[in-house]
Amino acid sequence: MIKKNRSFWLAIGFFLTTLIVHPSLPPADLHAQTPFYQGKTLTIINGNPPGGTADRRMRAFIPYLKKYIPGDPTILAEFMPGAGGRKLANHMALVARPDGLTVGFPPGAFVTSAVMKETGVSYDINKLIFLGSPESSTQYVFLSKKEVGLDSLDKLRAKTNLRIGGQSVGHTVYIVGRLFAYVLRLKTPSFITGYSGPQLDAALMQGEIDARANIADTIPKRTPEFIDKGLVNFHSILEIPKGDKHAQFGNLPELSDLAASERDRKLVALFRSLRLVGSPYILPPATPEDRVTILREAFKKVFKDAQFHKDYKKLVGDDPSPLTAEGIDKAIKELPRETSTIELFKQVTGGGPLPPG
């Protein structure tokens, strides 16, 4: 009898142990099925100041990202502008926890800074984790205040000491302004920084600056009076990719067609390749693979959502041109690496005087 009782209690103990640890039984299975992001907060840090085009792009994107992340997390937006995206990229690489709860959205110039090995780059572009970019095709327009009187390319080129505005050294719009100035061979232009995008428009109208580069889609959305009231002169457009004509500014001469040499055309082509990456969303290095997969899949679903495309155009002013994480990885691997072109690019887009043409 004692032997039988002992066997009985051993069987009960074995059953209870199995109930606790066996992964296929309901309590553990229920826990495993709980989405990681359920009840959590995901923070997206924008590397641009609030109120500009990048802010609108992020605001259009967030509701759909929330929709497609299993677990319906709370998503908060923060801002960390500075150094053309390098400040945020450094933060993502060195400070942000790799837990899948912090996503960076720096200006695309942070890719350029890394490829060009600029000062202030403490991140490895090959270790940051890309999630995707809602926009990869972009057109940039170079314009000047009408009162400056530059109603032709000849007059623009003859003008000395043109004051060109920008956000900060390294910011994409600053780089594009420098690129226009160099390829068009403007005479001794100066570059004035420290503005946000909307502040640049105000500075132009107030006479603090004479000219600026801007995203073509932003102009009719944010400053339609520039067009409707003829407050500015439009000079040239930079198409990314080449041949992607803008509905409103497609009549402007394309920058590479105005280039005086093959050297200049290669310079524009390098920037075009860099900018095709867009302004990608990134994760810190070493973020767990399962969380990377969750977010990348959510990005892909957003990109395929027809309503997202409609709402994005309504808020931003243009259709999105999504690029997946895999597409970004491929674009970075295929960037031109010709030393002479890269060295010229560094000079043209940096903080010093433009090199002689």
C-alpha positions as CSV (number, residue, x, y, z in Angstrom):
1,M,0.0,0.0,0.0
2,I,2.8,2.4,0.8
3,K,4.4,1.6,-2.5
4,K,1.2,2.4,-4.4
5,N,0.7,5.7,-2.6
6,R,4.2,6.7,-3.3
7,S,3.7,6.0,-7.0
8,F,0.5,8.0,-7.0
9,W,2.2,11.1,-5.5
10,L,5.2,10.8,-7.9
11,A,2.7,10.8,-10.8
12,I,0.9,13.9,-9.5
13,G,4.3,15.7,-9.0
14,F,5.4,14.9,-12.6
15,F,2.0,16.2,-13.9
16,L,2.3,19.5,-12.0
17,T,5.9,20.0,-13.1
18,T,4.9,19.4,-16.8
19,L,2.0,21.8,-16.4
20,I,4.3,24.6,-15.3
21,V,7.2,24.2,-17.7
22,H,5.8,22.5,-20.9
23,P,5.7,25.2,-23.6
24,S,2.7,23.7,-25.4
25,L,0.2,23.9,-22.5
26,P,-2.3,26.9,-22.4
27,P,-0.8,29.2,-19.7
28,A,2.6,29.5,-21.4
29,D,1.1,29.5,-24.9
30,L,-1.1,32.4,-23.9
31,H,1.9,34.4,-22.6
32,A,3.9,33.7,-25.8
33,Q,1.1,35.0,-28.0
34,T,1.1,38.4,-26.3
35,P,2.5,40.9,-28.9
36,F,5.7,42.5,-27.7
37,Y,4.5,46.1,-28.3
38,Q,1.2,45.6,-26.5
39,G,1.0,48.2,-23.7
40,K,4.3,49.7,-24.6
41,T,5.3,53.2,-25.9
42,L,7.3,53.6,-29.1
43,T,9.1,56.9,-29.5
44,I,10.0,58.3,-32.9
45,I,12.7,61.0,-32.8
46,N,12.7,63.4,-35.7
47,G,16.0,64.9,-36.7
48,N,14.4,68.0,-38.1
49,P,12.7,71.0,-36.3
50,P,8.9,70.8,-35.8
51,G,6.7,72.5,-38.4
52,G,8.5,71.7,-41.6
53,T,8.1,69.2,-44.4
54,A,9.7,66.3,-42.4
55,D,7.4,66.9,-39.5
56,R,4.4,66.6,-41.8
57,R,5.8,63.4,-43.4
58,M,6.2,61.9,-39.9
59,R,2.7,63.0,-38.8
60,A,1.2,61.4,-41.9
61,F,3.1,58.2,-41.2
62,I,2.6,57.6,-37.5
63,P,-1.2,56.7,-37.5
64,Y,-0.6,54.0,-40.1
65,L,2.5,52.6,-38.4
66,K,0.5,52.3,-35.2
67,K,-2.2,50.5,-37.1
68,Y,0.1,47.8,-38.4
69,I,2.3,47.1,-35.4
70,P,0.8,44.1,-33.5
71,G,-0.2,45.2,-30.0
72,D,-1.3,48.8,-30.9
73,P,1.5,50.6,-29.0
74,T,1.3,54.3,-28.0
75,I,3.6,56.3,-30.4
76,L,5.2,59.5,-29.2
77,A,7.1,62.0,-31.4
78,E,10.2,63.9,-30.2
79,F,12.6,66.2,-32.0
80,M,16.4,66.3,-32.1
81,P,17.5,68.6,-34.9
82,G,21.2,69.5,-35.5
83,A,24.2,68.8,-37.7
84,G,22.2,67.6,-40.7
85,G,21.0,64.5,-38.9
86,R,24.4,63.5,-37.4
87,K,23.3,64.5,-33.9
88,L,20.3,62.1,-34.0
89,A,22.3,59.3,-35.8
90,N,25.0,59.6,-33.1
91,H,22.3,59.4,-30.4
92,M,20.8,56.3,-32.0
93,A,24.2,54.6,-32.3
94,L,25.6,55.5,-28.9
95,V,22.8,56.4,-26.5
96,A,19.4,55.0,-27.5
97,R,18.6,51.6,-26.0
98,P,18.5,48.8,-28.6
99,D,15.1,47.6,-27.3
100,G,13.0,48.3,-30.3
101,L,11.2,51.2,-28.5
102,T,13.1,54.1,-30.0
103,V,13.1,54.8,-33.7
104,G,15.1,57.6,-35.4
105,F,14.0,59.7,-38.3
106,P,17.0,61.8,-39.3
107,P,17.4,63.9,-42.5
108,G,18.9,61.9,-45.3
109,A,22.1,63.9,-45.1
110,F,23.3,61.7,-42.3
111,V,23.9,59.0,-44.9
112,T,26.0,61.5,-46.9
113,S,28.0,62.5,-43.9
114,A,28.9,58.9,-43.1
115,V,29.9,58.0,-46.7
116,M,31.9,61.2,-46.9
117,K,33.6,60.5,-43.5
118,E,32.7,63.9,-42.3
119,T,33.7,65.2,-38.8
120,G,31.2,64.6,-36.1
121,V,30.2,61.1,-37.4
122,S,30.3,58.7,-34.5
123,Y,27.9,56.1,-36.0
124,D,28.7,53.3,-38.4
125,I,26.2,53.5,-41.3
126,N,26.6,49.7,-41.8
127,K,25.5,48.9,-38.2
128,L,22.5,51.2,-38.0
129,I,19.3,49.2,-38.8
130,F,17.1,50.6,-41.6
131,L,13.3,50.2,-41.5
132,G,12.3,51.9,-44.7
133,S,11.6,55.4,-46.1
134,P,8.2,56.7,-47.2
135,E,9.9,58.9,-49.8
136,S,12.8,58.3,-52.1
137,S,12.0,60.4,-55.1
138,T,12.3,64.1,-54.5
139,Q,12.6,67.3,-56.6
140,Y,14.5,70.3,-55.3
141,V,14.0,73.8,-56.7
142,F,16.4,76.8,-56.5
143,L,14.6,80.1,-56.1
144,S,15.3,83.8,-55.3
145,K,13.2,86.7,-54.1
146,K,11.7,88.5,-57.0
147,E,12.8,91.9,-55.7
148,V,16.5,90.8,-56.1
149,G,15.7,91.0,-59.9
150,L,17.2,87.7,-61.0
151,D,14.6,86.8,-63.7
152,S,17.1,84.8,-65.9
153,L,19.9,82.4,-65.4
154,D,22.3,84.9,-66.9
155,K,21.4,87.5,-64.3
156,L,21.6,84.8,-61.6
157,R,25.1,83.9,-62.6
158,A,26.2,87.5,-62.9
159,K,24.9,88.4,-59.4
160,T,27.7,88.7,-56.8
161,N,27.4,87.9,-53.1
162,L,24.1,86.2,-53.3
163,R,22.9,85.2,-49.8
164,I,21.6,81.7,-49.7
165,G,19.8,80.4,-46.7
166,G,19.9,77.0,-45.1
167,Q,19.1,75.1,-41.9
168,S,22.5,73.9,-40.7
169,V,25.7,72.8,-42.3
170,G,25.1,69.2,-43.4
171,H,21.3,69.5,-43.7
172,T,19.9,68.3,-47.0
173,V,18.5,71.6,-48.0
174,Y,21.8,73.3,-47.2
175,I,23.7,70.8,-49.3
176,V,21.3,71.2,-52.2
177,G,21.7,75.0,-52.1
178,R,25.4,74.6,-52.2
179,L,25.1,72.2,-55.1
180,F,23.0,74.6,-57.1
181,A,25.4,77.4,-56.4
182,Y,28.5,75.4,-57.5
183,V,27.1,73.8,-60.6
184,L,25.4,77.1,-61.8
185,R,28.8,78.9,-61.1
186,L,27.3,81.6,-58.9
187,K,29.8,84.4,-58.0
188,T,31.0,84.5,-54.4
189,P,27.7,83.4,-52.8
190,S,27.4,83.3,-49.0
191,F,25.5,80.7,-47.0
192,I,23.5,81.8,-44.0
193,T,22.3,79.0,-41.6
194,G,20.4,78.7,-38.4
195,Y,16.8,78.6,-39.7
196,S,14.1,76.0,-39.8
197,G,12.3,75.5,-43.1
198,P,9.4,77.9,-42.4
199,Q,11.8,80.4,-41.0
200,L,13.8,80.4,-44.2
201,D,10.7,81.4,-46.1
202,A,10.1,84.3,-43.7
203,A,13.7,85.3,-43.9
204,L,13.5,85.4,-47.7
205,M,10.5,87.7,-47.7
206,Q,12.0,89.9,-45.0
207,G,15.2,90.4,-47.0
208,E,17.5,88.5,-44.6
209,I,18.5,86.1,-47.4
210,D,18.2,86.4,-51.2
211,A,17.7,82.8,-52.3
212,R,17.2,79.2,-51.1
213,A,16.7,75.7,-52.2
214,N,13.5,73.9,-51.3
215,I,11.6,70.7,-51.9
216,A,9.4,71.3,-54.9
217,D,6.3,69.8,-53.2
218,T,6.7,72.0,-50.2
219,I,6.3,75.3,-52.1
220,P,2.7,75.0,-53.2
221,K,1.8,73.4,-49.9
222,R,3.4,75.9,-47.5
223,T,4.0,79.0,-49.5
224,P,1.5,79.0,-52.4
225,E,1.8,82.8,-52.6
226,F,5.3,82.4,-54.0
227,I,3.6,81.1,-57.1
228,D,0.2,82.8,-57.1
229,K,1.6,86.3,-56.4
230,G,4.9,85.8,-58.2
231,L,7.0,86.6,-55.1
232,V,10.0,84.6,-56.3
233,N,11.9,83.6,-59.4
234,F,12.4,79.9,-60.0
235,H,15.7,79.0,-61.7
236,S,16.4,75.3,-61.8
237,I,15.3,71.9,-60.6
238,L,17.1,68.8,-59.4
239,E,15.2,65.7,-60.2
240,I,15.6,62.5,-58.1
241,P,15.6,60.2,-59.9
242,K,16.5,62.0,-63.1
243,G,13.6,62.3,-65.5
244,D,11.0,62.2,-62.7
245,K,9.2,65.4,-63.8
246,H,7.4,67.6,-61.3
247,A,3.8,68.5,-62.2
248,Q,4.3,72.2,-61.4
249,F,8.0,72.8,-62.0
250,G,8.7,70.4,-64.8
251,N,9.4,73.2,-67.2
252,L,12.5,74.3,-65.2
253,P,16.0,73.3,-66.5
254,E,17.4,70.3,-64.7
255,L,20.6,71.0,-62.9
256,S,22.7,68.3,-64.5
257,D,21.7,69.6,-67.9
258,L,23.1,73.0,-66.9
259,A,26.4,71.4,-65.8
260,A,29.5,72.7,-67.6
261,S,31.5,69.5,-67.4
262,E,31.4,65.7,-66.9
263,R,33.0,66.3,-63.5
264,D,30.0,68.4,-62.5
265,R,27.5,65.9,-63.9
266,K,29.2,63.1,-61.8
267,L,28.9,65.4,-58.8
268,V,25.2,65.7,-59.3
269,A,24.8,62.0,-60.0
270,L,26.5,61.2,-56.7
271,F,24.1,63.4,-54.7
272,R,21.2,61.8,-56.6
273,S,22.3,58.4,-55.6
274,L,22.8,59.4,-52.0
275,R,19.4,61.1,-51.9
276,L,17.6,58.1,-53.3
277,V,17.9,56.6,-49.9
278,G,15.4,59.3,-48.8
279,S,15.1,60.1,-45.1
280,P,15.0,56.6,-43.6
281,Y,13.7,55.5,-40.2
282,I,16.4,53.7,-38.2
283,L,16.9,51.5,-35.2
284,P,20.0,51.3,-32.9
285,P,22.6,48.6,-33.7
286,A,22.0,45.3,-31.9
287,T,18.2,45.7,-31.7
288,P,16.8,42.2,-31.3
289,E,16.0,40.6,-34.6
290,D,12.4,39.7,-33.8
291,R,11.6,43.4,-33.1
292,V,13.3,44.5,-36.2
293,T,11.2,42.0,-38.2
294,I,8.0,43.3,-36.5
295,L,8.7,46.9,-37.5
296,R,10.0,46.2,-41.0
297,E,6.8,44.2,-41.7
298,A,4.7,47.1,-40.3
299,F,6.5,49.5,-42.6
300,K,5.8,47.3,-45.6
301,K,2.1,47.1,-44.8
302,V,1.9,50.9,-44.4
303,F,3.6,51.4,-47.8
304,K,1.0,49.1,-49.4
305,D,-2.0,50.8,-47.8
306,A,-3.9,52.8,-50.5
307,Q,-5.5,55.1,-47.8
308,F,-2.0,55.9,-46.5
309,H,-1.0,57.2,-49.9
310,K,-4.1,59.4,-50.1
311,D,-3.6,60.8,-46.6
312,Y,0.1,61.3,-47.1
313,K,-0.5,63.3,-50.3
314,K,-3.2,65.4,-48.6
315,L,-0.9,66.3,-45.7
316,V,2.5,66.5,-47.3
317,G,1.5,67.6,-50.8
318,D,2.9,64.8,-52.9
319,D,2.5,61.0,-53.3
320,P,4.9,58.9,-51.2
321,S,7.6,57.0,-53.0
322,P,8.4,54.3,-50.5
323,L,11.7,52.4,-50.3
324,T,11.9,49.3,-48.2
325,A,14.7,48.4,-45.8
326,E,16.1,46.0,-48.3
327,G,16.0,48.7,-51.0
328,I,17.9,51.1,-48.7
329,D,20.6,48.5,-47.9
330,K,21.0,47.9,-51.7
331,A,21.2,51.6,-52.5
332,I,24.0,52.2,-49.9
333,K,26.0,49.3,-51.1
334,E,25.8,50.6,-54.7
335,L,26.8,54.2,-54.0
336,P,29.5,55.6,-56.3
337,R,32.9,55.5,-54.6
338,E,35.2,57.4,-57.1
339,T,37.7,59.2,-54.9
340,S,37.9,62.4,-57.0
341,T,34.1,62.9,-57.1
342,I,33.8,62.2,-53.3
343,E,36.5,64.8,-52.5
344,L,34.8,67.4,-54.7
345,F,31.5,66.6,-53.1
346,K,33.0,67.1,-49.6
347,Q,34.2,70.6,-50.7
348,V,31.0,71.6,-52.3
349,T,28.7,70.5,-49.5
350,G,30.9,71.4,-46.5
351,G,31.1,74.6,-44.5
352,G,34.0,76.3,-46.3
353,P,34.1,78.4,-49.4
354,L,33.0,76.7,-52.6
355,P,35.9,75.3,-54.7
356,P,36.8,77.0,-57.9
357,G,34.9,75.7,-61.0
